[in-house]
Amino acid sequence: MLLEALPFSTRHGGGTMTIVSDLPVSGGDEMREDNWHHHLGAGGSVGLDAQRQLHELLLKATRLQVWRLRHQLPGAGTTDLDDLAQQAADDAHLAVLRKIDTFEGRSRFSTWVYKFGILHAGVAIRRQAWRHHEVALSETLPLIDPEHSPASIAEGGDLRQAVQEAIASALMSHQRQVVIALLIDDVPIDVLAERMDTTRNALYKNVHDARKRLCEALIASGHLDARSGRTPS
């Protein structure tokens, strides 16, 4: 863990989670607000102070986002939520250091950093919420909901059959699993990436390529208009 590697810690033994504003807190002077990130790679007390400031800012962001999304984790206590926030802040800290060369100065560095905290807290919440959920990597579409009316089933039956046939014939096995998990079963992409031992970007590319193949198959079968990309009326 990052907190164990750095010579400081923000962990605490209390059971109360601190909730903060949803806006980054400005530093005490202009240098701390706009230029302190230049010291993140420095040695000695200057570099340590910059690393500490970075982690404190990320922790503010992750605590806020975890608290906002706490309804997704029924039964989780304040200690559980704060542990998630701490872990997310650690992950976000490493992510910032990896991406810091991409910071272009178009916004305040604190605002840029804050987004990393929000993102990683959301990922941590989703992973925890799905921790005990089985992700079934199916290659077939689920059955039609029996609560749908016979008329709606008949109306969409032809298109559904065409989509099912396109998924079966136009997509590779891996693409079928990804498309059904993400677009049908609503599995969060970061959760699926973890379960399939891959990356979010790889899954995005899978979905992009699969959609292209499906569109081509549906156009060829006459279920999709080549010009508008819509089903013929």
ZANUTI-736821 format. One record per residue (C-alpha): residue number from 0; residue in three letters; x, y negated, z. Coordinates in nm, 3 decimals. Example, Ala and Ser with C-alpha at 12.3 -4.5 7.8 and 13.67 -1.06 7.14 Angstrom:
2
pos = 0	code = ALA	xx = 1.230	yy = 0.450	zz = 0.780
pos = 1	code = SER	xx = 1.367	yy = 0.106	zz = 0.714
***
This chain:
233
pos = 0	code = MET	xx = 0.000	yy = 0.000	zz = 0.000
pos = 1	code = LEU	xx = 0.116	yy = -0.353	zz = -0.075
pos = 2	code = LEU	xx = 0.061	yy = -0.465	zz = 0.284
pos = 3	code = GLU	xx = 0.299	yy = -0.198	zz = 0.401
pos = 4	code = ALA	xx = 0.564	yy = -0.305	zz = 0.149
pos = 5	code = LEU	xx = 0.554	yy = -0.675	zz = 0.229
pos = 6	code = PRO	xx = 0.691	yy = -0.806	zz = 0.560
pos = 7	code = PHE	xx = 0.356	yy = -0.943	zz = 0.671
pos = 8	code = SER	xx = 0.006	yy = -0.813	zz = 0.723
pos = 9	code = THR	xx = -0.342	yy = -0.961	zz = 0.723
pos = 10	code = ARG	xx = -0.503	yy = -0.651	zz = 0.873
pos = 11	code = HIS	xx = -0.683	yy = -0.690	zz = 1.199
pos = 12	code = GLY	xx = -0.835	yy = -0.466	zz = 1.459
pos = 13	code = GLY	xx = -1.165	yy = -0.644	zz = 1.504
pos = 14	code = GLY	xx = -1.502	yy = -0.530	zz = 1.379
pos = 15	code = THR	xx = -1.622	yy = -0.863	zz = 1.239
pos = 16	code = MET	xx = -1.579	yy = -0.948	zz = 0.874
pos = 17	code = THR	xx = -1.496	yy = -1.309	zz = 0.794
pos = 18	code = ILE	xx = -1.713	yy = -1.457	zz = 0.520
pos = 19	code = VAL	xx = -1.572	yy = -1.750	zz = 0.329
pos = 20	code = SER	xx = -1.676	yy = -1.998	zz = 0.064
pos = 21	code = ASP	xx = -1.700	yy = -1.878	zz = -0.294
pos = 22	code = LEU	xx = -1.457	yy = -2.146	zz = -0.412
pos = 23	code = PRO	xx = -1.078	yy = -2.132	zz = -0.388
pos = 24	code = VAL	xx = -0.940	yy = -2.340	zz = -0.102
pos = 25	code = SER	xx = -0.701	yy = -2.614	zz = -0.210
pos = 26	code = GLY	xx = -0.353	yy = -2.627	zz = -0.061
pos = 27	code = GLY	xx = -0.225	yy = -2.901	zz = 0.163
pos = 28	code = ASP	xx = -0.054	yy = -3.095	zz = -0.114
pos = 29	code = GLU	xx = -0.017	yy = -3.106	zz = -0.492
pos = 30	code = MET	xx = 0.284	yy = -2.873	zz = -0.494
pos = 31	code = ARG	xx = 0.099	yy = -2.601	zz = -0.303
pos = 32	code = GLU	xx = -0.205	yy = -2.632	zz = -0.527
pos = 33	code = ASP	xx = -0.042	yy = -2.637	zz = -0.869
pos = 34	code = ASN	xx = 0.320	yy = -2.527	zz = -0.840
pos = 35	code = TRP	xx = 0.349	yy = -2.274	zz = -0.560
pos = 36	code = HIS	xx = 0.316	yy = -1.979	zz = -0.799
pos = 37	code = HIS	xx = 0.659	yy = -2.067	zz = -0.940
pos = 38	code = HIS	xx = 0.804	yy = -1.949	zz = -0.609
pos = 39	code = LEU	xx = 0.649	yy = -1.601	zz = -0.615
pos = 40	code = GLY	xx = 0.970	yy = -1.451	zz = -0.751
pos = 41	code = ALA	xx = 1.198	yy = -1.646	zz = -0.521
pos = 42	code = GLY	xx = 1.386	yy = -1.492	zz = -0.233
pos = 43	code = GLY	xx = 1.392	yy = -1.588	zz = 0.133
pos = 44	code = SER	xx = 1.122	yy = -1.778	zz = 0.317
pos = 45	code = VAL	xx = 1.011	yy = -1.971	zz = 0.006
pos = 46	code = GLY	xx = 0.921	yy = -1.656	zz = -0.185
pos = 47	code = LEU	xx = 0.768	yy = -1.495	zz = 0.122
pos = 48	code = ASP	xx = 0.547	yy = -1.798	zz = 0.183
pos = 49	code = ALA	xx = 0.427	yy = -1.791	zz = -0.180
pos = 50	code = GLN	xx = 0.350	yy = -1.417	zz = -0.158
pos = 51	code = ARG	xx = 0.160	yy = -1.473	zz = 0.166
pos = 52	code = GLN	xx = -0.040	yy = -1.757	zz = 0.016
pos = 53	code = LEU	xx = -0.125	yy = -1.542	zz = -0.286
pos = 54	code = HIS	xx = -0.246	yy = -1.253	zz = -0.070
pos = 55	code = GLU	xx = -0.450	yy = -1.479	zz = 0.158
pos = 56	code = LEU	xx = -0.627	yy = -1.634	zz = -0.141
pos = 57	code = LEU	xx = -0.702	yy = -1.293	zz = -0.289
pos = 58	code = LEU	xx = -0.834	yy = -1.169	zz = 0.044
pos = 59	code = LYS	xx = -1.075	yy = -1.464	zz = 0.061
pos = 60	code = ALA	xx = -1.206	yy = -1.366	zz = -0.283
pos = 61	code = THR	xx = -1.236	yy = -0.993	zz = -0.215
pos = 62	code = ARG	xx = -1.407	yy = -1.042	zz = 0.122
pos = 63	code = LEU	xx = -1.663	yy = -1.271	zz = -0.038
pos = 64	code = GLN	xx = -1.737	yy = -1.035	zz = -0.327
pos = 65	code = VAL	xx = -1.754	yy = -0.725	zz = -0.107
pos = 66	code = TRP	xx = -2.001	yy = -0.905	zz = 0.119
pos = 67	code = ARG	xx = -2.209	yy = -1.012	zz = -0.181
pos = 68	code = LEU	xx = -2.226	yy = -0.652	zz = -0.308
pos = 69	code = ARG	xx = -2.267	yy = -0.483	zz = 0.029
pos = 70	code = HIS	xx = -2.622	yy = -0.371	zz = -0.064
pos = 71	code = GLN	xx = -2.463	yy = -0.116	zz = -0.297
pos = 72	code = LEU	xx = -2.312	yy = 0.059	zz = 0.005
pos = 73	code = PRO	xx = -2.601	yy = 0.122	zz = 0.247
pos = 74	code = GLY	xx = -2.474	yy = 0.232	zz = 0.585
pos = 75	code = ALA	xx = -2.131	yy = 0.075	zz = 0.546
pos = 76	code = GLY	xx = -2.026	yy = -0.120	zz = 0.854
pos = 77	code = THR	xx = -1.824	yy = -0.438	zz = 0.870
pos = 78	code = THR	xx = -1.503	yy = -0.244	zz = 0.930
pos = 79	code = ASP	xx = -1.567	yy = -0.030	zz = 0.621
pos = 80	code = LEU	xx = -1.639	yy = -0.339	zz = 0.412
pos = 81	code = ASP	xx = -1.331	yy = -0.520	zz = 0.535
pos = 82	code = ASP	xx = -1.114	yy = -0.216	zz = 0.460
pos = 83	code = LEU	xx = -1.248	yy = -0.222	zz = 0.104
pos = 84	code = ALA	xx = -1.172	yy = -0.593	zz = 0.080
pos = 85	code = GLN	xx = -0.818	yy = -0.536	zz = 0.206
pos = 86	code = GLN	xx = -0.757	yy = -0.254	zz = -0.043
pos = 87	code = ALA	xx = -0.900	yy = -0.464	zz = -0.327
pos = 88	code = ALA	xx = -0.677	yy = -0.756	zz = -0.229
pos = 89	code = ASP	xx = -0.372	yy = -0.526	zz = -0.237
pos = 90	code = ASP	xx = -0.465	yy = -0.402	zz = -0.586
pos = 91	code = ALA	xx = -0.539	yy = -0.755	zz = -0.706
pos = 92	code = HIS	xx = -0.204	yy = -0.878	zz = -0.568
pos = 93	code = LEU	xx = -0.016	yy = -0.623	zz = -0.777
pos = 94	code = ALA	xx = -0.231	yy = -0.706	zz = -1.082
pos = 95	code = VAL	xx = -0.154	yy = -1.079	zz = -1.049
pos = 96	code = LEU	xx = 0.219	yy = -1.012	zz = -1.030
pos = 97	code = ARG	xx = 0.197	yy = -0.793	zz = -1.341
pos = 98	code = LYS	xx = -0.003	yy = -1.056	zz = -1.534
pos = 99	code = ILE	xx = 0.154	yy = -1.375	zz = -1.403
pos = 100	code = ASP	xx = 0.344	yy = -1.435	zz = -1.728
pos = 101	code = THR	xx = 0.007	yy = -1.467	zz = -1.906
pos = 102	code = PHE	xx = -0.098	yy = -1.767	zz = -1.692
pos = 103	code = GLU	xx = -0.110	yy = -2.064	zz = -1.931
pos = 104	code = GLY	xx = -0.197	yy = -2.340	zz = -1.688
pos = 105	code = ARG	xx = -0.535	yy = -2.417	zz = -1.844
pos = 106	code = SER	xx = -0.692	yy = -2.401	zz = -1.499
pos = 107	code = ARG	xx = -0.564	yy = -2.422	zz = -1.144
pos = 108	code = PHE	xx = -0.354	yy = -2.122	zz = -1.054
pos = 109	code = SER	xx = -0.574	yy = -2.062	zz = -0.749
pos = 110	code = THR	xx = -0.883	yy = -2.042	zz = -0.974
pos = 111	code = TRP	xx = -0.706	yy = -1.798	zz = -1.207
pos = 112	code = VAL	xx = -0.597	yy = -1.583	zz = -0.912
pos = 113	code = TYR	xx = -0.942	yy = -1.590	zz = -0.752
pos = 114	code = LYS	xx = -1.091	yy = -1.410	zz = -1.053
pos = 115	code = PHE	xx = -0.855	yy = -1.116	zz = -0.994
pos = 116	code = GLY	xx = -0.988	yy = -1.083	zz = -0.641
pos = 117	code = ILE	xx = -1.351	yy = -1.090	zz = -0.756
pos = 118	code = LEU	xx = -1.285	yy = -0.833	zz = -1.029
pos = 119	code = HIS	xx = -1.097	yy = -0.587	zz = -0.808
pos = 120	code = ALA	xx = -1.352	yy = -0.615	zz = -0.528
pos = 121	code = GLY	xx = -1.628	yy = -0.525	zz = -0.772
pos = 122	code = VAL	xx = -1.429	yy = -0.225	zz = -0.890
pos = 123	code = ALA	xx = -1.371	yy = -0.112	zz = -0.531
pos = 124	code = ILE	xx = -1.742	yy = -0.136	zz = -0.450
pos = 125	code = ARG	xx = -1.848	yy = 0.059	zz = -0.759
pos = 126	code = ARG	xx = -1.593	yy = 0.331	zz = -0.697
pos = 127	code = GLN	xx = -1.703	yy = 0.366	zz = -0.337
pos = 128	code = ALA	xx = -2.070	yy = 0.372	zz = -0.435
pos = 129	code = TRP	xx = -2.002	yy = 0.654	zz = -0.684
pos = 130	code = ARG	xx = -1.760	yy = 0.838	zz = -0.459
pos = 131	code = HIS	xx = -2.000	yy = 1.123	zz = -0.385
pos = 132	code = HIS	xx = -2.180	yy = 1.113	zz = -0.721
pos = 133	code = GLU	xx = -2.103	yy = 1.380	zz = -0.974
pos = 134	code = VAL	xx = -2.032	yy = 1.244	zz = -1.320
pos = 135	code = ALA	xx = -2.166	yy = 1.502	zz = -1.563
pos = 136	code = LEU	xx = -1.981	yy = 1.469	zz = -1.894
pos = 137	code = SER	xx = -2.269	yy = 1.580	zz = -2.112
pos = 138	code = GLU	xx = -2.261	yy = 1.601	zz = -2.490
pos = 139	code = THR	xx = -2.641	yy = 1.604	zz = -2.534
pos = 140	code = LEU	xx = -2.901	yy = 1.335	zz = -2.472
pos = 141	code = PRO	xx = -3.135	yy = 1.382	zz = -2.174
pos = 142	code = LEU	xx = -3.492	yy = 1.493	zz = -2.232
pos = 143	code = ILE	xx = -3.762	yy = 1.233	zz = -2.305
pos = 144	code = ASP	xx = -3.916	yy = 1.090	zz = -1.989
pos = 145	code = PRO	xx = -4.249	yy = 1.272	zz = -1.940
pos = 146	code = GLU	xx = -4.403	yy = 0.951	zz = -1.802
pos = 147	code = HIS	xx = -4.390	yy = 0.794	zz = -2.148
pos = 148	code = SER	xx = -4.719	yy = 0.795	zz = -2.335
pos = 149	code = PRO	xx = -4.769	yy = 1.038	zz = -2.626
pos = 150	code = ALA	xx = -4.796	yy = 0.739	zz = -2.860
pos = 151	code = SER	xx = -4.464	yy = 0.591	zz = -2.754
pos = 152	code = ILE	xx = -4.298	yy = 0.933	zz = -2.773
pos = 153	code = ALA	xx = -4.432	yy = 0.986	zz = -3.127
pos = 154	code = GLU	xx = -4.329	yy = 0.636	zz = -3.235
pos = 155	code = GLY	xx = -3.972	yy = 0.671	zz = -3.114
pos = 156	code = GLY	xx = -3.941	yy = 1.043	zz = -3.178
pos = 157	code = ASP	xx = -3.809	yy = 1.016	zz = -3.533
pos = 158	code = LEU	xx = -3.547	yy = 0.755	zz = -3.447
pos = 159	code = ARG	xx = -3.449	yy = 0.941	zz = -3.133
pos = 160	code = GLN	xx = -3.404	yy = 1.259	zz = -3.333
pos = 161	code = ALA	xx = -3.190	yy = 1.072	zz = -3.584
pos = 162	code = VAL	xx = -2.973	yy = 0.925	zz = -3.307
pos = 163	code = GLN	xx = -2.937	yy = 1.266	zz = -3.143
pos = 164	code = GLU	xx = -2.834	yy = 1.422	zz = -3.473
pos = 165	code = ALA	xx = -2.587	yy = 1.139	zz = -3.538
pos = 166	code = ILE	xx = -2.433	yy = 1.181	zz = -3.194
pos = 167	code = ALA	xx = -2.399	yy = 1.554	zz = -3.254
pos = 168	code = SER	xx = -2.258	yy = 1.532	zz = -3.605
pos = 169	code = ALA	xx = -2.079	yy = 1.196	zz = -3.638
pos = 170	code = LEU	xx = -1.898	yy = 1.182	zz = -3.303
pos = 171	code = MET	xx = -1.613	yy = 1.385	zz = -3.167
pos = 172	code = SER	xx = -1.666	yy = 1.571	zz = -2.840
pos = 173	code = HIS	xx = -1.478	yy = 1.313	zz = -2.634
pos = 174	code = GLN	xx = -1.674	yy = 1.027	zz = -2.792
pos = 175	code = ARG	xx = -2.004	yy = 1.199	zz = -2.716
pos = 176	code = GLN	xx = -1.911	yy = 1.235	zz = -2.349
pos = 177	code = VAL	xx = -1.806	yy = 0.870	zz = -2.319
pos = 178	code = VAL	xx = -2.109	yy = 0.729	zz = -2.502
pos = 179	code = ILE	xx = -2.362	yy = 0.933	zz = -2.304
pos = 180	code = ALA	xx = -2.193	yy = 0.863	zz = -1.969
pos = 181	code = LEU	xx = -2.163	yy = 0.486	zz = -2.026
pos = 182	code = LEU	xx = -2.466	yy = 0.400	zz = -2.238
pos = 183	code = ILE	xx = -2.720	yy = 0.660	zz = -2.127
pos = 184	code = ASP	xx = -2.625	yy = 0.762	zz = -1.773
pos = 185	code = ASP	xx = -2.503	yy = 0.410	zz = -1.673
pos = 186	code = VAL	xx = -2.179	yy = 0.531	zz = -1.517
pos = 187	code = PRO	xx = -1.959	yy = 0.225	zz = -1.437
pos = 188	code = ILE	xx = -1.669	yy = 0.211	zz = -1.678
pos = 189	code = ASP	xx = -1.402	yy = 0.191	zz = -1.408
pos = 190	code = VAL	xx = -1.552	yy = 0.496	zz = -1.236
pos = 191	code = LEU	xx = -1.555	yy = 0.691	zz = -1.563
pos = 192	code = ALA	xx = -1.197	yy = 0.585	zz = -1.639
pos = 193	code = GLU	xx = -1.088	yy = 0.720	zz = -1.303
pos = 194	code = ARG	xx = -1.278	yy = 1.050	zz = -1.342
pos = 195	code = MET	xx = -1.147	yy = 1.104	zz = -1.696
pos = 196	code = ASP	xx = -0.793	yy = 0.997	zz = -1.605
pos = 197	code = THR	xx = -0.786	yy = 0.723	zz = -1.867
pos = 198	code = THR	xx = -0.811	yy = 0.344	zz = -1.888
pos = 199	code = ARG	xx = -1.096	yy = 0.097	zz = -1.933
pos = 200	code = ASN	xx = -0.944	yy = -0.023	zz = -2.262
pos = 201	code = ALA	xx = -0.931	yy = 0.332	zz = -2.396
pos = 202	code = LEU	xx = -1.299	yy = 0.380	zz = -2.311
pos = 203	code = TYR	xx = -1.393	yy = 0.046	zz = -2.471
pos = 204	code = LYS	xx = -1.218	yy = 0.160	zz = -2.791
pos = 205	code = ASN	xx = -1.403	yy = 0.493	zz = -2.776
pos = 206	code = VAL	xx = -1.738	yy = 0.314	zz = -2.750
pos = 207	code = HIS	xx = -1.647	yy = 0.071	zz = -3.031
pos = 208	code = ASP	xx = -1.543	yy = 0.352	zz = -3.264
pos = 209	code = ALA	xx = -1.848	yy = 0.561	zz = -3.168
pos = 210	code = ARG	xx = -2.091	yy = 0.276	zz = -3.238
pos = 211	code = LYS	xx = -1.935	yy = 0.225	zz = -3.581
pos = 212	code = ARG	xx = -1.973	yy = 0.594	zz = -3.662
pos = 213	code = LEU	xx = -2.333	yy = 0.602	zz = -3.535
pos = 214	code = CYS	xx = -2.428	yy = 0.297	zz = -3.739
pos = 215	code = GLU	xx = -2.282	yy = 0.452	zz = -4.052
pos = 216	code = ALA	xx = -2.472	yy = 0.776	zz = -3.988
pos = 217	code = LEU	xx = -2.803	yy = 0.597	zz = -3.921
pos = 218	code = ILE	xx = -2.763	yy = 0.381	zz = -4.232
pos = 219	code = ALA	xx = -2.695	yy = 0.693	zz = -4.437
pos = 220	code = SER	xx = -3.010	yy = 0.860	zz = -4.300
pos = 221	code = GLY	xx = -3.223	yy = 0.551	zz = -4.370
pos = 222	code = HIS	xx = -3.291	yy = 0.473	zz = -4.004
pos = 223	code = LEU	xx = -3.084	yy = 0.155	zz = -4.001
pos = 224	code = ASP	xx = -3.076	yy = -0.130	zz = -4.251
pos = 225	code = ALA	xx = -2.723	yy = -0.183	zz = -4.384
pos = 226	code = ARG	xx = -2.765	yy = -0.562	zz = -4.413
pos = 227	code = SER	xx = -2.944	yy = -0.654	zz = -4.090
pos = 228	code = GLY	xx = -2.828	yy = -0.371	zz = -3.867
pos = 229	code = ARG	xx = -3.191	yy = -0.322	zz = -3.759
pos = 230	code = THR	xx = -3.433	yy = -0.036	zz = -3.798
pos = 231	code = PRO	xx = -3.652	yy = -0.077	zz = -4.108
pos = 232	code = SER	xx = -3.999	yy = -0.210	zz = -4.028
***
